[in-house]
Amino acid sequence: MTVSGKTVLITGASRGIGAEAARVFAAAGANVGLMARSTDSLDALVAEIGDAALAISGDVSRYEDMQAAVSACTKRFGGLDILINNAGVVEPIAHMGKADPEAWGHVIDINLKGVFYGMHAALPVMQQAGGGTVLTVSSGAAHGPVEAWSHYCASKAGAAMLTRCLDKEERSNGIRAMGLSPGTVATQMQREIKASGVNPISQLEWSDHIPADWPARALLWMCSADADAFVGEEISLRDQAIRARVGLV
């Protein structure tokens, strides 16, 4: 599969992995729908990419916003071929006994329910077209506990299971569902983690983190036939063999 002429919707596209994915996919010839809570932060990115980019204001924790984002892509570009569930938050970082229940639940709304909302909104369009690709940015935290990250670990674990469920239900309908665990990435989220001073991840040096364009390039590779063997699974960029296949150095 080449992404040239295809349409991709990227959530959390205003910065970090999402913004880099927008650049990488657009450079490969794709149309990119860029969703974030404020289009103000997307303006410069859309101006940089040009007519192949569409800014979409929306909150993934609101299903009607995800529906509107899918509709905006189909109206502007004629369809939706790829969904990248990238939007995610880790703040507020807190131990379970001190966490604010409402704030804890809002992270679930974004990181878990937002992924389901994206899948649910995109499926009818992809099914009608005969297939599509759904990529979800996961985390090592989906598979092991991290101190003061109970909301993040639980939501990412749930999102990883959603990917597996989507694969089981929709692979026969041409839907390619995969997860990407990028490891620690040099983004604003890592600055928030560093500022918390909680758990070993906050003690890492900035140079320990990979650049945001690495997971962006991995996401592009995941849309190719070379990644078909990993459909239904979660790919880790900590795996040197995967890095080599993606072409990362």
C-alpha positions in Angstrom: 0.0 0.0 0.0 1.3 3.4 -0.9 -0.2 6.4 0.9 0.0 8.7 -2.1 -3.5 10.0 -2.7 -4.8 8.4 0.5 -6.5 10.2 3.4 -5.3 9.9 7.0 -6.9 11.4 10.1 -4.4 12.0 12.9 -5.6 12.9 16.4 -3.5 14.9 18.8 -1.9 16.4 15.7 -0.8 19.8 17.0 2.5 18.7 18.4 4.9 15.8 19.1 4.3 12.5 17.3 1.1 13.8 15.7 2.6 16.8 14.1 5.6 14.8 12.8 3.2 12.2 11.4 1.4 14.9 9.6 4.6 16.0 7.9 5.8 12.5 7.1 2.5 11.4 5.6 2.0 14.6 3.7 5.5 14.3 2.3 4.6 10.8 1.1 1.7 12.2 -0.8 -1.2 11.7 1.6 -4.0 14.1 2.5 -3.9 14.7 6.2 -6.8 15.6 8.5 -5.3 17.1 11.6 -7.4 17.0 14.8 -6.6 18.8 18.0 -8.6 20.6 20.7 -7.7 24.0 19.2 -7.0 24.8 15.6 -4.9 27.8 16.6 -2.0 25.4 17.3 -2.6 23.7 13.9 -2.5 26.8 11.8 1.3 26.9 11.3 1.4 23.2 10.5 -1.4 23.5 7.9 0.3 26.5 6.4 3.6 24.5 6.2 1.9 21.5 4.5 -0.5 23.3 2.3 -3.7 22.2 0.6 -3.1 18.5 1.5 -3.8 19.4 5.2 -7.0 20.1 6.9 -7.3 21.5 10.5 -10.1 20.0 12.5 -11.0 21.4 16.0 -12.2 18.6 18.2 -11.8 16.7 21.5 -11.4 12.9 21.1 -13.2 12.4 24.4 -16.4 13.6 22.8 -17.8 11.1 20.3 -19.6 13.7 18.3 -16.3 15.5 17.7 -14.8 12.3 16.4 -17.7 11.8 14.1 -17.4 15.3 12.9 -13.7 14.8 12.2 -14.3 11.7 10.1 -17.1 13.6 8.2 -14.7 16.6 7.6 -12.1 14.3 6.0 -14.6 12.5 3.8 -16.2 15.8 2.7 -12.8 17.5 1.9 -10.9 14.5 0.5 -13.5 12.0 -0.5 -12.9 9.3 2.0 -10.8 8.0 4.9 -8.2 5.4 4.5 -6.1 5.6 7.6 -6.8 6.6 11.2 -4.0 7.3 13.6 -5.2 7.3 17.3 -2.4 9.4 18.6 -4.0 11.8 21.1 -3.0 10.9 24.7 -2.2 12.6 28.0 -0.3 11.5 31.2 -1.1 14.5 33.4 -2.0 14.7 36.3 0.7 12.3 37.5 -0.3 11.1 41.0 -0.3 8.1 43.3 -3.6 6.4 43.4 -4.4 7.4 47.0 -3.9 11.0 46.1 -5.3 11.2 42.6 -8.3 13.3 41.9 -11.0 10.9 40.7 -12.5 13.3 38.1 -9.0 14.1 36.6 -8.1 10.4 36.7 -11.3 9.6 34.8 -10.7 12.3 32.2 -7.4 10.6 31.2 -9.5 7.4 30.6 -11.9 9.5 28.5 -9.0 10.7 26.3 -6.6 7.7 26.2 -9.1 4.9 26.1 -12.6 6.1 25.2 -11.1 8.5 22.6 -9.5 5.5 20.8 -12.8 3.6 20.8 -14.6 6.7 19.5 -12.1 7.0 16.7 -12.4 3.4 15.7 -16.2 3.5 15.9 -16.5 6.7 13.9 -14.1 5.5 11.2 -15.3 2.0 10.7 -18.5 2.7 8.6 -16.4 4.7 6.1 -13.7 2.1 5.9 -16.1 -0.8 5.7 -17.9 0.8 2.8 -14.6 1.4 1.0 -13.6 -2.2 1.5 -10.9 -1.7 4.0 -8.6 0.7 5.8 -5.8 0.9 8.4 -6.2 1.9 12.1 -3.0 2.6 14.0 -3.0 3.3 17.7 -0.1 4.8 19.6 0.5 2.5 22.6 3.1 2.4 25.3 5.2 0.1 27.3 3.0 1.3 30.2 0.2 -0.8 28.6 2.0 -4.0 29.7 3.5 -3.1 33.1 2.7 -0.9 36.1 4.5 2.4 36.5 4.4 4.3 39.8 1.9 7.3 39.8 0.7 6.4 36.3 -2.3 4.2 37.1 -4.6 6.2 34.8 -2.1 6.1 31.9 -1.2 2.4 32.4 -4.8 1.3 32.6 -5.9 3.4 29.6 -3.1 2.3 27.4 -3.7 -1.4 28.4 -7.3 -0.9 27.4 -6.4 0.7 24.1 -4.0 -2.2 23.3 -6.9 -4.6 23.9 -9.2 -2.5 21.6 -6.7 -3.0 18.8 -6.8 -6.7 19.3 -10.6 -6.7 19.4 -10.8 -4.6 16.2 -8.5 -7.0 14.5 -10.5 -10.0 15.5 -13.8 -8.4 14.4 -12.8 -6.6 11.3 -9.7 -8.2 9.7 -12.0 -10.2 7.4 -13.5 -6.9 6.3 -10.1 -5.5 5.2 -9.4 -3.5 8.3 -5.7 -3.5 9.3 -5.4 -2.8 13.0 -2.0 -2.4 14.7 -0.5 -0.7 17.8 2.9 1.1 18.0 4.8 1.3 21.2 7.4 4.0 20.5 9.3 3.9 23.8 10.2 7.3 25.3 10.0 10.1 22.8 11.4 13.7 23.0 8.0 15.5 23.2 6.2 17.8 25.6 4.8 14.8 27.5 8.3 13.8 28.4 8.9 17.3 29.8 5.8 16.8 32.0 7.1 13.5 33.1 10.5 14.9 33.9 9.0 17.8 35.9 7.0 15.3 38.1 10.2 13.7 39.5 8.2 10.5 40.1 9.3 7.0 39.0 12.5 6.1 37.1 11.2 7.4 33.7 11.3 11.0 35.1 15.0 10.5 35.8 16.0 9.8 32.2 18.1 12.3 30.4 16.7 14.1 27.3 19.3 12.4 25.2 17.8 9.1 26.2 14.6 9.8 24.2 14.1 9.1 20.5 13.1 12.0 18.1 9.4 12.3 17.3 10.0 11.7 13.6 11.0 8.0 14.4 7.5 6.9 15.5 6.0 9.0 12.7 8.1 7.2 10.1 7.2 3.9 11.8 3.5 4.7 11.4 4.1 5.3 7.7 5.8 2.0 7.4 3.0 0.3 9.2 0.7 1.3 6.2 2.9 -0.7 3.8 2.7 -4.4 2.8 6.0 -5.0 4.6 4.1 -4.6 7.9 1.2 -7.0 7.0 2.8 -9.7 9.2 2.2 -7.5 12.2 -1.5 -6.9 11.7 -3.4 -7.3 14.9 -0.2 -6.9 17.0 1.7 -4.2 18.7 5.0 -3.1 17.3 7.8 -1.8 19.6 10.4 0.7 18.5 12.6 -0.7 21.2 13.0 -3.7 18.9 16.2 -3.2 16.8 14.9 -5.5 14.1 11.8 -3.2 13.7 14.0 -0.1 13.6 16.0 -1.7 10.8 12.9 -2.6 8.8 11.6 1.0 9.2 14.9 2.4 8.2 15.7 4.2 11.5 19.3 4.8 12.6 
